[in-house]
Amino acid sequence: AVIGLETLTRSQDVTTDGEYYYFSGKHALEKTDLSCSEIIALNPDAITDELKEKYNSQHIGGISYFDGIIYAALEDSKEWKHPIIALYDAETLSYMGICYELPVSLQTRGVPWVAVDGENGVAYTGDSRNYTEIYKFSLSDFSYIETIALSEDVVKIQGGEIADGVLYCGTNDMTRAVFTIDLATG
């Protein structure tokens, strides 16, 4: 079990490429072996000055991995004016100089998470609080594709990953549950 200062770099989300785990903290990215005992790479201040100045980014939330890239949801913390997805090199955890600003008309309370379905060239996000829908974007430029209505409300999704057409979402409400969402039907 990880306790103490190590948890600061592992407090937000986790993703994997099958060979390593990647963790996000509020300001950091960390890469470990699959036993989580050896740190392979660490970027303790992953929100660059450029991201801070241009977007007022202050918080890393959910992350997702595809094809050597970590996709990170960044927020300007309670201002909700600049929800972005920033790309990081999975080997070094360095910011690649590429980010996409999502429409505030959809992401009205920031962008707490992102889930990448690289095989289908899409990514999913959602607003925070109560979810009645999630949003689908093109992975190539994060242009909006469609809104997927959910068959029931899901409260406070904080992270998600996709496997076999299903979105697995972890929540940050009293249940701390993991929900499954069929991406074809909602």
Secondary structure, 3 states (H helix, E strand, C coil): CCCHHHHHHHCCEEEECCCCEEEECCCCEEEECCCCCCEEEEECCCCCHHHHHHHCCCEEEEEEEECCEEEEEEECCCCCCCCEEEEEECCCCCEEEEEEECCCCCCCCCCCCCEEEHHHCEEEECCCCEEEEEEEEECCCCCEEEEEEEEEEEECEEEEEEECCEEEEEECCCCCCEEEEECCCC
